[in-house]
Amino acid sequence: MHSFPQSFRDELSELMRWRRDVRRFRTDPVEQAVLDRCLASFACAPSVGLSEPWRLVQLTSPEARAKALANYQDANADALKGYSGDQATRYATLKLSGMAEAPIQFAIYCDEATDKGAGLGAATMPEARRYSVVGAIMQFWLTARAEGLGVGWVSVLDPARLNADLDVPPDWHLVAYLCVGWPEATSDTPELETLGWEARAAALPLETR
């Protein structure tokens, strides 16, 4: 099996360490050639049964973006109601979306009805298709970071409302809403950790049987 030199392995480790969930973007446009190189990562991403179930919807119109942003704002207001005291105060200060600034935005879906792959693996674990989409997203994310781009995953959304606004097929399941663009700043520390929301685990929760 082909192996890579230590210098490459060190840089790969560095790339993963500097991959962050970015929410603060510059509004500068992203060249199409740069975006195309990032999107090419989907072509070599792994998927259960080689089903390649990912489906990407790029939001380019002001109307589509405005509806998605309003979706986030409403969902975020509802989420705030679930907290109280100091935690509510802290939550209200968090910037959880770059949707108002990011020049590139995607809704990424899993096609639950795809015939590709003939159901291999998905017959016993249908959720493996969605996991495949997540794996492809991470591959895209690392590729984007290597290009100097930032990626932010917005999870504070109403999926049913977004699906209706984007008029996607009923068998498509929303996996992620991604904001992509040039970050205002870079850091190797998660912003939620910097702001005191949560800290990384001290050790890997590994068990043996």
CORSUL-V269198 format. One record per helix or strand of 2 or more residues. SS is the DSSP state (hx for helix, st for strand). FROM is the first residue (numbers start at 1). LEN is the number of residues. If there is no record, write none. Layout:
ss: (SS	SS)
from: (FROM	FROM)
len: (LEN	LEN)
This chain:
ss: (hx	hx	hx	st	hx	hx	st	hx	st	hx	st	hx)
from: (6	32	48	54	62	85	104	128	149	159	172	191)
len: (13	13	3	5	19	9	8	19	6	8	12	4)
